[in-house]
Amino acid sequence: MFRAEVLSLCLVMAGAAALPLGLRAVNGMLPGAAGSSYLPTLETPRPREPFDDAAALAIREAQPEYVVIGDSMAGIRIDPRHLSRVTGRSVAGLYTPGTPVAYWYLQLKNVVAENNLTHMRGAIVLFRDDQLTTQVAVNGPILDRVARDEEPELDRILAAHRLGPLSDVHRAARSVYQFDRTRVWLEPRLTRAPAFALGKSADLLTAINSEVFALDKLRTFEAADLPQAQEAFLDFDEQVDRSLLPAMLDVAERAGFRLAFIRVQRRPRPDGPPDQSDALARYLEKLAAYLEQRGAYFHDDRGDPDQPLAIYSDGDHIRSDARLGYTERFGRKHARFFQ
Amino acid sequence: MIFHSLAFVVFFCLTLAAYWLLPRRAQNVLLLVASYVFYGWVHPWWPILLFATTFVDFWAARLMTIAPDRRKLWLWLSIISNLGLLGFYKYCNFFIENVAAAGASVGWNIPPIALRVALPAGISFYTFQSMSYTIDVYRGHAPARTRFVDVAAFVSFFPHLVAGPIMRATNLLPQFERDRVFSPSAARDGTLLIVWGLFKKLVIADNVGVIANKVFSLESPEFFVLWAGVFAFAIQIYADFSAYTDIARGVAKWYGFDLIRNFERPYLATGPADFWRRWNISLSTWFRDYVYIPLGGSRRGPWREAGNILITFLVSGLWHGASWNYVLWGAYHGMLLLIARMARLLWPHERRAPLLGAPLRVLQVAGMFLLTCIGWLIFRETELAQLQRHLQLTPADSTDLGRSAGWYLFLLVGLYSIPLWIHDLWAELKGPDLTAALDVPETTVRWPRVAAQAVLAGLMMAAILTLRSQTALDFIYFAF
């Protein structure tokens, strides 16, 4: 009986492990799974959006001396033209809402450093809290427009960050079962099926995403929400080597321009600056020391009396009519970076 | 540490290998250490609270035997320490906020103070479990144990520590005190439970959870979109919570333990009382045995019974979280139960029986599911002003796109949840469900069943690999 029981256990485990191998056969029969990936450790080849040559060309033609990089936090705060007037230097903005630090790294590398910008003197990155070292893990497609065909450094760092020491296990499982390849054809079919059942085209999905769930339809604190830093991830020394921060500094160093990192102030309290845990304060101290040691410029906006709650709109965004004022003060406050 | 991580797989394999090489007492020590490592994986200070709870309750129970003339004192010591801990971490800020708001309404300006402490995961579960031990000892239902390790391992047993099921001392403690033998059949059934749980969590709950989160992040969702979001949340919370229970039961089986079932196809309930016999059974029965019955239950007349039901459900609502919407949710279910009882008095079973054919039963199930969904709207919407707005929405307010979007989301959620419905319907109509069947010990290996299990496990693994949500969501009940 015991032997039969052991055999039955082995059979169930073998079924769980072997049956998914059928995915390989299914993949072979279906078209549309071909493609490439600049993150080979994290995903199997898939169709991808091409690199945005037009955006790279536009910035090359502008030949700025300074570039401001970031998500909507940067876009809502810095007006590049006004900053050019205030500092006397030509400034360009590379803002894409909702982007992670991996996206900024690729912009810095592919759109700024490796784009023949002969007058480049510095790049400014605006970020929140521990975003530079912890908001690293991303899904591939979001990076398509700024990624080249091969991004070995990004692949290595993302794999280490997302998968940790067991990244080899992930890689092996992906290679054996090819489940990402299956996902590429299966997931769109699954999400389109309800639309077809309703007699609608796949355009319904686009309309739902762009209209029903548009940013301006979100609740005030959801639109600009970024989770509070988690204490478990605020050990700077542990996080920095798994992050893209050293790679960003290396890119700037190789290209011969300086980097500035500005921590924007999150939504303040009515009677003072936003709350900040002791762990986050320690993290920021270490971040500042690290950046100084690497020759980068660092500034923390938290507690700035010129940034009271009154200038904020939703979440951590400031009001659009406060943008020029912020830019003006930014240019003057950081004048030595622009010298 | 979470179940669906590689860290847990390594942890599970290592502890399991060592566990079956050890004698029983050493096994309990190993489980205790492993449970504390599991619990303190991200927040190393959390096990301190767990230890404090266990220490107080172990000695409170022991003192009931050593100094029986003060049994009531030791019982209160246990209750106050457990509820005090829970109150401090879970309800302190809620209390301060409400006192400040009440003060402001009469002109007293109380400065806002907020405790900056994170709610330790699972505190609501293990304090209740630990407290039930001292109450059972006080009532004479269980003897006070003399071995601290056994009690500590019972309170902290890692498979169900963070989100239940809440086990009773009378059920789980004896399992720590007897010799355990590795059973390949139990391990096989455990494997299937784990895979089924992972499938429910990663494929169903997380995918529909993304839809629910999106809808509830909208400022003014239209009628159809809102209710598609509520439907998504109803599926998410059931798939998510029952997944945790199934994984916990599956993991426990590998160590030779049996944890109780926590769900019995709740969305096929025909009425409120039936729903609470099927939903979060371990918590429902906990409140029945340790709150409702001590309050007098149904023994002191119908008015007192109604009051006891309402109090029990209000406390149950508050247990879920420090927010008024949870209290409201509890009150809503309490009222549903009272209305159902009144209906039963007015329309007794003998008069209903002839009508209880399949069509009426389908209507009852559909009606109860709708009422449950209204409850989930109250549960999910933490802003009361928004809740009021949601409840006033009508289909007539919808645009064409809103209507299409709502139906689209509804169908998408339905698509993801098909396996859940099939499983529950099959079990309801044909006999014991997947998880119940696994509780029946086998005298011989039934090979057709094993082959079916192997195929099911393989299909679910394939689905997990290909369809798991790209957005990993925490188990919902971690927050409670």
Contacts between the chains, C-beta under 8 A, distances in Angstrom:
chain1	res1	chain2	res2	distance
A	1	B	444	7.1
A	1	B	445	7.4
A	2	B	184	7.0
A	4	B	444	7.8
A	4	B	445	4.4
A	5	B	183	7.1
A	5	B	184	3.8
A	5	B	185	4.7
A	5	B	188	7.3
A	5	B	445	6.0
A	6	B	184	4.6
A	7	B	445	7.6
A	8	B	184	6.8
A	8	B	185	6.8
A	8	B	188	5.4
A	8	B	445	4.9
A	8	B	447	7.6
A	8	B	450	4.4
A	9	B	184	4.3
A	9	B	185	7.5
A	9	B	187	5.4
A	9	B	188	4.2
A	9	B	191	7.2
A	11	B	450	5.7
A	11	B	451	7.3
A	11	B	454	5.0
A	12	B	188	5.0
A	12	B	191	5.5
A	12	B	192	6.4
A	12	B	450	6.6
A	12	B	453	5.1
A	12	B	454	4.8
A	12	B	457	5.4
A	13	B	191	6.2
A	13	B	457	7.8
A	14	B	454	6.8
A	15	B	453	7.4
A	15	B	454	2.9
A	15	B	455	6.0
A	15	B	456	7.9
A	15	B	457	5.0
A	15	B	458	4.3
A	16	B	191	7.1
A	16	B	195	5.9
A	16	B	454	7.4
A	16	B	457	3.9
A	16	B	458	5.5
A	16	B	460	7.7
A	16	B	461	4.8
A	17	B	458	7.8
A	17	B	461	7.4
A	18	B	458	6.6
A	19	B	454	7.8
A	19	B	455	6.9
A	19	B	457	7.6
A	19	B	458	2.3
A	19	B	459	6.3
A	19	B	461	6.7
A	19	B	462	6.1
A	20	B	458	6.4
A	20	B	461	5.0
A	20	B	462	4.0
A	20	B	465	5.5
A	22	B	462	6.8
A	23	B	462	5.9
A	23	B	465	7.1
A	23	B	466	6.6
A	139	B	470	5.6
A	163	B	6	8.0
A	164	B	6	7.7
A	166	B	6	4.6
A	166	B	10	7.8
A	169	B	6	6.5
A	170	B	6	7.9
A	173	B	465	7.9
A	177	B	465	5.6
A	179	B	462	7.8
A	179	B	465	3.7
A	179	B	466	4.9
A	182	B	465	7.8
A	182	B	466	4.6
A	183	B	466	5.1
A	183	B	467	7.4
A	186	B	466	5.7
A	186	B	467	7.0
A	187	B	466	7.9
A	187	B	467	7.3
A	190	B	415	6.8
A	190	B	467	7.4
A	191	B	412	6.8
A	193	B	411	7.8
A	193	B	415	6.5
A	194	B	407	7.8
A	194	B	408	5.0
A	194	B	409	7.9
A	194	B	411	3.5
A	194	B	412	4.8
A	194	B	414	8.0
A	194	B	415	6.4
A	195	B	408	5.9
A	197	B	411	5.9
A	198	B	404	6.5
A	198	B	407	5.7
A	198	B	408	6.2
A	198	B	411	7.1
A	200	B	404	6.2
A	200	B	408	7.5
A	204	B	404	5.9
A	204	B	405	7.5
A	204	B	408	6.0
A	205	B	408	7.7
A	207	B	401	5.9
A	207	B	405	7.6
A	208	B	401	7.8
A	208	B	405	4.7
A	208	B	408	6.5
A	208	B	409	7.8
A	211	B	401	6.1
A	212	B	218	7.8
A	212	B	225	6.2
A	212	B	401	6.5
A	212	B	402	6.9
A	212	B	405	4.7
A	213	B	214	5.6
A	213	B	218	7.1
A	217	B	218	5.5
A	217	B	219	6.1
A	217	B	220	7.5
A	218	B	217	5.3
A	218	B	218	6.4
A	218	B	219	6.4
A	219	B	217	5.9
A	219	B	218	7.0
A	219	B	219	4.9
A	220	B	219	7.5
A	222	B	217	4.0
A	231	B	43	7.8
A	231	B	118	7.5
A	232	B	42	4.9
A	232	B	43	7.0
A	275	B	116	7.4
A	277	B	116	6.8
